Amino acid sequence: MNTEKRMPVLFTGHGSPMNAVGDSRARDGWRKMGDALGKPKVIIAVSAHWTTNGLCVRRSETNPQINDMYGFPEELYRVHYEPAGSIAYADRVLELLEGSAAVNNEWGIDHGVWSVLSNMYPDADVPVVMVSTDMSAGSDAQFATGRKLSALRDEGALILASGNIVHNLRMVSWNMTDGYEWALRFDSAMRDAVSAGNFRTAVQYQSLPDAHKAIPTSEHYYPFLVSLGAASEKDKITVWNEYCELGSMSMTSYLFEA
């Protein structure tokens, strides 16, 4: 990756932890994306699975793996992924967040991030700085966090946010390989708005039809808003891994490039 030009922003749907292993459309997409982008100097990772009251940043040279999932096949628990951290970039993140974030080293790299990165960069040779999802803040604040982090794109950092645009565990159907009509409809409406550069629609998602089903809780959606804040309406937007699974989960992902 050429660090002399502005780095991209990625939002990826991560879905079931089982997407990390075996054959899946998500895994194939992650591998291809890693090959296409090459290796950045560092990854700033915003995870739906690190939820906090207040914004937190891991400031450490290490990232212990967090297996925050239960009852899955042994194959999944054999995945080992512990990339280095970066104190220098963590300090830069804290500086850009202007006192709104605190250091918190109680968490590590959770499956929302390692399931993706173990396929994008399987050698774990790119440092990762973990940033939490602040559940005490609203949609506008998530977007603003991304805006503050966007300067890192000019400093060799790939900003990666991992969640799901449609994420309703109460309506999951383990036998479905596609999405319910309402899930597909919401996912398509979001794609059309974002592709047109209308990021405010995403921030004000509650006004969209089907929002109450698509986003019954906001922890998996908020990283998407951070990614939009870090992006620019002038960026080239590529939609990838565009599909739904398990009925009520969207894997649709976005690449924003200057």
Sequence and secondary structure as in RCSB ss.txt:
>XXXX:A:sequence
MNTEKRMPVLFTGHGSPMNAVGDSRARDGWRKMGDALGKPKVIIAVSAHWTTNGLCVRRSETNPQINDMYGFPEE
LYRVHYEPAGSIAYADRVLELLEGSAAVNNEWGIDHGVWSVLSNMYPDADVPVVMVSTDMSAGSDAQFATGRKLS
ALRDEGALILASGNIVHNLRMVSWNMTDGYEWALRFDSAMRDAVSAGNFRTAVQYQSLPDAHKAIPTSEHYYPFL
VSLGAASEKDKITVWNEYCELGSMSMTSYLFEA
>XXXX:A:secstr
  TTS   EEEEE  SGGGGSSS HHHHHHHHHHHHH   SEEEEEEEEEEESSEEE  SS   B     S  HH
HHT        HHHHHHHHHHTTTSEEE  S  B HHHHHHHHHHSTT  S EEEEEEETTS HHHHHHHHHHHG
GGGGGTEEEEEEE SSB GGG  TT SSB HHHHHHHHHHHHHHHTT HHHHHTGGGSTTHHHH SSSTTTHHHH
HHHHHS TTSEEEEES  EETBTEE  EEEEE 
